[in-house]
Amino acid sequence: MLSRLWPGEPGPPLQWPTPEELAGLQPVGGELSGEVAVVAAAAIKQTIRDWKAQDLFAGCPTPAAGLGATVYLWKGTYYVSISERFDRCGRARSGMLDWWEVFAVSPEGAVLGRHPFGY
């Protein structure tokens, strides 16, 4: 089935799975709450902005493909640890020795701060 995301939107049509194909699909990593997905995305986007100039994501189909996120909740603030996963891009898992990022993120997805040394 082909359709546009929104009627009247420019761009190529989207292909949607048929009901038969949909029945065979499995969730990627299980279900996340919307809030957790928003916070993880905010931290990943910040990491990409901070590191894109260093060519860290070379060989990845998208910069996000080379990153992983683990989300923690403490005292109403989310803490997101970003790890390298360049093995998903056909490279060694890590591009830099002992590298990681940790961000504090609000439940609404605003990056509140970056831990100076990671964890």
C-alpha positions, 0 to 999 in steps of 0.5 A: 500500500502506498500513501503520503504521510499527510495529504498534500505533503510533497515528497515520495509516497510511503510504503506501508506493510500489507496486513499479512506483512504487518502480522509478521513484524516484531517490535524493535527492542520492545515497546517504549513509553512515549516519554522515554522515546522523546528523552532518548531521541533528544539525547541522541540528537544532542550527541549527533550535534556535538560530534558530527564535525569529528566524522565519528559517524562515517560509514553509518547509514544515519548518525543515529544508527551508530549510537545506543541509549540507556535511559534512567529516571531519578528524582523526576529527571531522565538521565540518558547514557549514550554509547557507541554502537558502530558495529551496526555500521560495519565497523568496530563497536567503539570509535574512541576508547572509553567514550560515552555521553550522559545527558540530563533530559526533562520529561518533555525532551529538553536537554538540561545538561551534559555530564562533564565526564560521562559515567 
